[in-house]
Amino acid sequence: MYNAKAYSAASATSPLASSTIARRDPSGHDVQIEILFCGICHSDLHQARNEWSSMMPTAYPCVPGHEIVGRVTRVGTEVTKFKPGDLAAVGCMVDSDRTCPECQAGLEQFCSNLTLTYNFPDKHLGGVTYGGYSDSVVVDEHFVLRVPANLDLAGAAPLLCAGITTYSPMRHWGVTAGKKVGIVGLGGLGHMGVKFAKALGAHTVVFTTSPSKVDDALRLGASEVVLSRDAAQMQKHAGSFDFILDAVSADHDINSYIQLLRRDGNLTLVGAPEKPLPVSFFGLIFARRSLSGSLIGGIAETQEMLDFCGAHNITSDVEVIPIQKVNEAYERLLKADVKYRFSIDMASLKSE
């Protein structure tokens, strides 16, 4: 066991501050990683402030962060996939039971014995797991991913959550060249959806309520941009989409998007609205449309996503910040004041 530097929240109302945490020494199949960049996900804010207390209560101190990119420094004696000096990444999960049907199918994200990267029981040291707002982490090699060398590491970090969250449903629902794909919302998730849909060859349409985002949507690769409050623009696309990715977490009229699907079209939710959304079943049954949700992806699919990003030079649009500005970043996140993700330069932790 060794001590690592970190930034943690001591309570739901405390700002994140410099702290020291315990990490296990790498053994067996473990990989120790020096963390270079860690993305900020909106769920980090929810967890740090215990806003999911009814579903996933936060244990303190809480060290958030599940969009981790770094360099391997040590490996266990049985590690075969990594060696010191390799670029590596860790996403939202660090362990599972490996034996259940979900794990056997490569869908570890649905394992009922999943261990998340932070705020989950730590079977090695007791207490809970600590995330990527730290100078290092130790993870079983099965849950460590390879990072293509050509990718900007700061922009690659959010791929471990925002990237796989948008890539996975597109792969599952067969987004390919010639398909028409809609992206609802142009934020941290939505902007990745645009990049992936374009790279997969789809005709990509962004739906936004903000006229100020039209130019940026086109810059990111959208074929068209629709202002969703304009009924005429929406009607123009009725019954024409093969797939729509809904990345909006605020309350909105989902039925207006269901009507845009063609027969057998699918709308997948990756945003997490606080309140249930009313759905008119007539919009589904008369064209055999489907409505679904999606989480992240399994380890194999996450590696596939990273390799795809390497081949197409895809990273997240990020604002790089030092760890000392993480509390300010949280406040800005609440105002959607970032294009489009924050990425923490963990070298800044050395000055603490």
Summary of the structure (lengths in Angstrom):
residues: 352
radius of gyration: 20.2
end to end distance: 21.0
largest distance: 63.3
contacts: 1247
relative contact order: 0.16
helix: 29%
strand: 28%
